[in-house]
Amino acid sequence: MAQADSKVLVLGALAGVAGIGLAVVCYQGFKSRRRGSWPGYYLNRTNEQGTGVMLVNSPGLPGGQTEVLERLEALIQCVSELKDEMKSLKNALPALQDHVREELRGHNETRRTSPLHRTTPTRRKRAAGTLTASRVGGRSSEEAESEGGYMTALTDSEEEELSDAEQRDEEQPADKFSVLLEKIDRLHQGTESDKRESLNLLLEQRDEFGQNSTFLWRLIRAYCDVHDISCTLEEKKTHAETGKKVGEEAVSLNPTCAESHQWYAIMCGVMAEYDTIHNKIKNGYIFKDHLDKAIELKPQDPMSYYLLGRWCYAVAQLSWIERKVAATLFGEPPSATVEDALKNFLKVEEIHPGYSKLNYVFLAKCYKDMGQRENARKMCESACSMNTVSKEDEEAQKELDLLCPALGV
């Protein structure tokens, strides 16, 4: 906002100076042309600044031309006065910018407190006019009126310049959709009842915002959250199936939203718990495809690399018969190695050191499977140093209880 204030004020001042210069140049050209044709005409500078003008008539100068010259004298006098006013304004600009910024800052704070109390352009102009009046101080009423008129034009330009930005600022705090998303994100981090409230709130607003991908991927996430905390198998399966359908809708609606691909992949993984072998393998391929797309769209999201690492590690552990079944159903079985899994888990640590307790656990597993026991022990120690807070941390701790004795930690 401060940069916009400065830009408007400075550009306005430059425009005023340019206008004065143009008027003087035009007059000087007119004067030089007349000087040769009117022998009795000459100028005499009378004041200290060299801006005063005195006209002297020759006996042969026609009366009509004398009247024209008198009007020109008045014009030059006005231009000279305006030039003085511009000098005063130029000297006042630094402090004036501060006053305008303070005025706008107070205006914005009031608007943020209550969007209904918005300062109108007229009120802003009055404030600018009041500020101008205080600046001109003991000047004549004509000078004050002149400078006040200039400031009114300046604030009109300022109003045009700031209107879009002010509108955006005004919409942000009061925007229903933004407020909803902020609340949903807070509930996602909360208790089990918070997670259920999040899902219910999203379902209530789906008719209004259901065509927005940022809304839909949060709805997928909410189904995933409630699936994890549900008690009965039937309830879990219902949430998984519904969440997967929402995921299909989200990626179809906006194929460039990385979070939609990421959470759709997660729901495909969740559905593997309730599907036939055929669908489990099919969902495994879908899981991988959409994680790859999420990474392509958002390459610095550690969660996608963690999930891809888990997929690679699971595929690397498939038995010979499981690979044959996949080959029979789909022609080519999924392919990944422990080294592929390790690469993804290390990428997680590179982007976000200490990302999760489970990431350290799987790093330890990969190093153990590759025969790098010392690195595996270091990863176990790093995992043990992290607190157990979430259910995922509890899962990690159970893995550590089995892994650490095997590695001598």
C-alpha positions in Angstrom: 0.0 0.0 0.0 2.8 2.4 0.9 4.4 1.9 -2.5 1.1 2.7 -4.3 0.7 5.9 -2.2 4.2 7.0 -3.1 3.7 6.2 -6.8 0.5 8.1 -7.1 1.8 11.2 -5.3 5.1 11.4 -7.2 3.4 10.8 -10.6 0.9 13.4 -9.8 3.6 16.0 -8.9 5.6 15.2 -12.1 2.4 15.6 -14.2 1.9 19.0 -12.6 5.5 20.2 -13.3 5.2 18.9 -16.9 2.0 20.9 -17.4 3.6 24.1 -16.1 6.7 23.7 -18.3 4.6 23.2 -21.3 2.6 26.4 -20.6 5.8 28.4 -20.2 7.3 27.0 -23.4 4.2 27.8 -25.4 4.1 31.3 -24.0 7.7 32.0 -24.8 7.2 30.8 -28.4 4.2 33.1 -28.7 6.2 36.0 -27.1 9.2 35.7 -29.5 6.9 35.7 -32.5 5.1 38.9 -31.4 8.3 40.7 -30.3 9.5 41.1 -33.9 6.1 42.4 -35.2 5.3 44.8 -32.3 8.2 47.4 -32.0 6.9 49.1 -28.9 6.5 45.9 -26.9 9.1 44.8 -24.3 9.2 42.9 -21.0 10.7 44.1 -17.8 11.2 41.5 -14.9 10.3 43.3 -11.7 10.4 40.9 -8.8 13.3 39.0 -7.1 12.5 35.7 -8.6 12.4 37.0 -12.1 8.8 36.0 -12.5 7.0 39.3 -12.6 5.9 40.8 -16.0 5.4 44.4 -17.0 4.0 45.5 -20.3 4.8 48.8 -22.0 2.7 50.1 -24.9 4.1 51.9 -27.9 2.0 54.8 -29.2 1.3 52.8 -32.3 0.1 49.6 -30.6 -3.6 48.9 -31.4 -6.0 48.8 -28.4 -7.2 45.2 -29.1 -3.6 43.9 -29.0 -3.0 45.7 -25.7 -6.0 43.8 -24.3 -4.6 40.5 -25.5 -1.2 41.3 -23.9 -2.8 42.3 -20.6 -4.6 38.9 -20.6 -1.3 37.2 -21.3 0.3 39.1 -18.4 -2.5 37.7 -16.1 -1.9 34.2 -17.5 1.9 34.4 -16.8 1.2 35.7 -13.3 -1.1 32.7 -12.7 1.5 30.3 -14.0 4.1 31.9 -11.8 1.9 31.5 -8.8 1.2 27.9 -9.7 4.9 27.3 -10.0 5.4 28.6 -6.5 2.6 26.4 -5.3 4.2 23.4 -6.9 7.5 24.2 -5.2 5.7 24.2 -1.9 3.9 21.0 -2.7 7.2 19.4 -3.7 8.7 20.3 -0.3 5.6 19.0 1.5 5.5 15.7 -0.4 7.6 13.6 2.0 5.5 14.5 5.0 2.3 14.3 2.9 3.0 10.7 2.0 3.3 9.8 5.7 0.0 11.6 6.4 -1.7 9.8 3.6 -0.3 6.4 4.7 -1.5 7.0 8.2 -4.9 8.0 6.9 -5.1 4.8 4.8 -3.7 2.6 7.5 -6.3 3.8 10.0 -9.0 3.4 7.3 -7.9 -0.2 6.6 -7.8 -1.1 10.3 -11.3 0.2 10.7 -12.5 -1.8 7.7 -10.9 -5.0 9.0 -12.7 -4.6 12.3 -16.0 -4.2 10.5 -16.4 -4.6 6.8 -19.6 -2.6 7.0 -17.8 0.6 7.9 -16.0 1.5 4.7 -14.7 5.0 4.1 -16.2 6.4 1.0 -14.2 8.1 -1.7 -15.9 11.4 -0.8 -14.8 11.1 2.8 -11.3 10.4 1.7 -11.3 13.4 -0.5 -12.5 15.6 2.4 -9.7 14.3 4.5 -7.2 15.1 1.8 -8.8 18.5 1.4 -8.4 19.1 5.2 -4.8 18.0 5.1 -4.2 20.4 2.2 -5.8 23.3 4.1 -3.4 22.7 7.0 -0.5 22.7 4.6 -1.3 26.0 2.9 -1.6 27.7 6.3 -1.5 31.5 6.0 -1.8 31.6 2.2 -4.5 33.5 0.4 -7.9 31.9 -0.2 -7.2 31.8 -3.9 -3.9 29.9 -3.3 -5.6 27.5 -0.9 -8.4 26.9 -3.4 -5.9 26.2 -6.1 -3.8 23.7 -4.1 -6.9 22.1 -2.7 -8.3 21.6 -6.2 -5.0 20.0 -7.2 -5.1 17.7 -4.2 -8.7 16.7 -5.1 -7.5 15.6 -8.5 -4.6 13.8 -6.9 -6.9 11.8 -4.6 -9.2 11.0 -7.5 -6.2 9.3 -9.2 -5.3 7.7 -5.9 -8.8 6.3 -5.5 -8.7 4.7 -9.0 -5.2 3.3 -8.2 -6.2 1.8 -4.9 -9.8 0.7 -5.5 -8.9 -2.8 -6.8 -6.4 -3.4 -4.0 -8.8 -2.2 -1.4 -11.5 -4.4 -2.8 -9.2 -7.5 -2.5 -8.2 -6.5 1.1 -11.9 -6.1 1.9 -12.9 -9.4 0.4 -10.2 -11.5 2.0 -11.2 -11.4 5.7 -14.9 -11.5 4.9 -14.6 -14.2 2.2 -16.8 -17.1 3.2 -14.9 -19.7 1.3 -11.5 -18.7 2.8 -12.9 -18.7 6.3 -14.4 -22.1 5.7 -11.1 -23.6 4.4 -9.2 -22.1 7.4 -11.6 -23.7 9.8 -11.5 -27.1 8.0 -7.7 -27.1 8.2 -7.8 -26.4 11.9 -10.3 -29.2 12.5 -8.1 -31.6 10.5 -5.3 -31.1 13.1 -7.7 -31.5 16.1 -9.4 -34.3 18.0 -11.6 -37.1 16.6 -14.7 -35.0 17.2 -13.0 -32.2 15.3 -12.4 -34.5 12.4 -16.1 -35.6 12.3 -17.2 -32.0 12.6 -14.9 -31.2 9.6 -16.6 -33.8 7.4 -20.1 -32.7 8.4 -19.3 -29.0 7.7 -17.8 -29.9 4.3 -20.9 -31.9 3.4 -23.2 -29.0 4.4 -21.3 -26.7 2.1 -20.8 -29.1 -0.8 -23.8 -27.7 -2.9 -22.2 -24.2 -2.8 -18.5 -25.0 -3.2 -18.5 -28.6 -4.7 -17.1 -27.4 -8.0 -13.9 -26.1 -6.4 -10.9 -28.5 -6.4 -9.5 -26.9 -3.2 -12.8 -27.8 -1.5 -13.0 -31.3 -2.9 -9.5 -32.5 -1.9 -10.2 -31.4 1.6 -13.4 -33.4 1.5 -11.4 -36.5 0.4 -9.0 -35.8 3.3 -11.9 -35.6 5.7 -13.3 -38.9 4.5 -9.9 -40.4 5.1 -9.7 -38.9 8.6 -13.1 -40.2 9.6 -12.3 -43.6 8.1 -9.3 -43.9 10.4 -11.2 -43.1 13.5 -14.3 -45.2 12.7 -15.0 -48.3 14.8 -16.9 -50.7 12.5 -15.7 -52.3 9.3 -18.9 -51.3 7.5 -18.5 -47.6 8.4 -14.8 -47.7 7.4 -15.6 -49.2 4.1 -18.4 -46.7 3.4 -16.1 -43.7 4.1 -13.4 -45.3 1.9 -15.7 -45.9 -1.1 -17.3 -42.4 -0.9 -13.9 -40.7 -0.5 -12.6 -42.5 -3.5 -15.6 -41.4 -5.6 -14.9 -37.8 -4.5 -11.3 -38.2 -5.5 -12.3 -39.3 -9.0 -14.5 -36.2 -9.3 -11.7 -33.9 -8.0 -9.0 -35.0 -10.4 -11.5 -34.9 -13.3 -12.6 -31.4 -12.3 -9.1 -30.0 -12.1 -6.3 -32.2 -13.3 -3.7 -29.6 -12.3 -4.4 -29.7 -8.6 -1.5 -31.7 -6.9 -3.5 -32.2 -3.6 -6.4 -33.8 -5.5 -4.1 -36.4 -7.1 -2.3 -37.0 -3.8 -5.5 -37.6 -1.7 -7.1 -39.6 -4.5 -4.1 -41.9 -4.4 -4.4 -42.2 -0.7 -8.0 -43.2 -0.9 -7.1 -45.8 -3.5 -4.6 -47.2 -1.0 -7.3 -47.2 1.7 -9.7 -49.1 -0.5 -7.2 -51.9 -1.0 -8.2 -53.1 2.5 -11.7 -53.9 1.4 -11.3 -55.0 -2.3 -10.7 -58.2 -4.1 -7.2 -59.1 -5.2 -8.0 -57.9 -8.7 -9.1 -54.5 -7.5 -6.2 -54.3 -5.0 -3.7 -54.6 -7.8 -5.7 -52.2 -10.0 -5.8 -49.6 -7.2 -2.1 -50.1 -6.7 -1.5 -49.0 -10.3 -3.8 -46.0 -9.9 -2.1 -45.1 -6.6 1.3 -44.9 -8.3 0.0 -43.0 -11.4 -1.6 -40.3 -9.3 1.3 -39.9 -6.9 3.6 -39.4 -9.9 1.3 -36.7 -11.1 1.2 -35.0 -7.7 5.0 -35.0 -7.6 5.1 -33.6 -11.1 2.7 -30.8 -10.1 4.2 -30.1 -6.7 7.8 -31.5 -6.5 8.6 -30.1 -3.0 5.8 -31.8 -1.1 7.4 -34.4 1.2 4.2 -36.3 1.8 4.0 -37.5 -1.8 7.6 -38.8 -1.7 6.9 -40.6 1.6 3.8 -42.3 0.1 5.7 -43.3 -3.0 8.4 -44.7 -0.8 5.9 -46.8 1.0 4.5 -48.0 -2.4 8.0 -48.9 -3.7 8.8 -50.8 -0.5 5.6 -52.7 -0.5 6.1 -53.7 -4.2 9.7 -54.7 -3.5 8.4 -57.1 -0.8 5.9 -58.9 -3.1 6.3 -62.6 -3.4 6.8 -64.5 -6.6 3.2 -65.7 -6.7 1.8 -62.2 -6.1 3.9 -60.9 -9.0 2.6 -63.8 -11.2 -1.0 -62.9 -10.3 -0.4 -59.3 -11.2 1.1 -60.3 -14.5 -1.8 -62.6 -15.3 -4.4 -59.9 -14.6 -2.6 -56.8 -16.1 0.1 -58.2 -18.4 3.0 -56.5 -16.5 3.4 -56.6 -12.7 4.3 -53.5 -10.8 8.0 -53.0 -10.5 10.1 -51.3 -7.7 13.1 -52.1 -5.6 14.2 -51.3 -2.0 16.7 -48.9 -3.5 13.8 -47.0 -5.1 12.0 -46.9 -1.8 15.2 -45.6 -0.1 15.6 -42.9 -2.6 12.1 -41.6 -1.9 12.5 -41.7 1.9 15.8 -39.8 1.6 14.1 -37.2 -0.5 11.5 -36.7 2.3 14.4 -36.1 4.7 16.0 -33.7 2.3 12.9 -31.6 1.8 11.8 -31.8 5.5 14.3 -33.1 8.0 12.6 -35.0 10.8 9.4 -35.3 8.8 8.0 -38.2 10.7 8.9 -41.1 13.0 7.7 -43.6 10.4 9.9 -42.1 7.7 12.9 -42.9 9.9 11.6 -46.4 10.5 11.3 -47.1 6.8 14.8 -45.7 6.2 16.0 -48.1 8.8 14.2 -51.0 7.1 15.6 -50.1 3.7 19.2 -49.9 5.1 18.7 -53.2 6.9 17.4 -55.0 3.8 20.4 -53.6 1.9 22.9 -54.8 4.5 23.8 -51.3 5.8 23.3 -52.1 9.5 25.1 -49.0 10.8 23.0 -46.6 8.8 19.9 -48.6 9.9 20.9 -48.2 13.6 21.3 -44.5 13.1 17.8 -44.2 11.6 16.4 -46.2 14.5 18.1 -43.9 17.0 16.6 -40.8 15.2 13.2 -42.4 15.3 13.5 -43.2 19.0 14.4 -39.6 19.7 11.0 -38.3 18.4 8.0 -38.2 20.6 5.0 -40.5 20.1 2.0 -38.2 19.5 -0.2 -39.5 16.7 -1.5 -43.0 15.8 1.1 -43.0 13.0 3.7 -42.5 15.7 2.3 -45.4 17.7 2.5 -47.6 14.5 6.1 -46.5 14.2 6.9 -47.3 17.8 5.6 -50.8 17.4 7.9 -51.3 14.3 10.8 -49.9 16.4 10.1 -52.4 19.2 10.7 -55.2 16.7 13.5 -53.5 14.7 15.8 -52.2 17.3 16.6 -55.5 19.0 17.3 -57.0 15.6 19.9 -54.2 15.0 21.3 -54.2 18.5 20.0 -50.7 19.3 
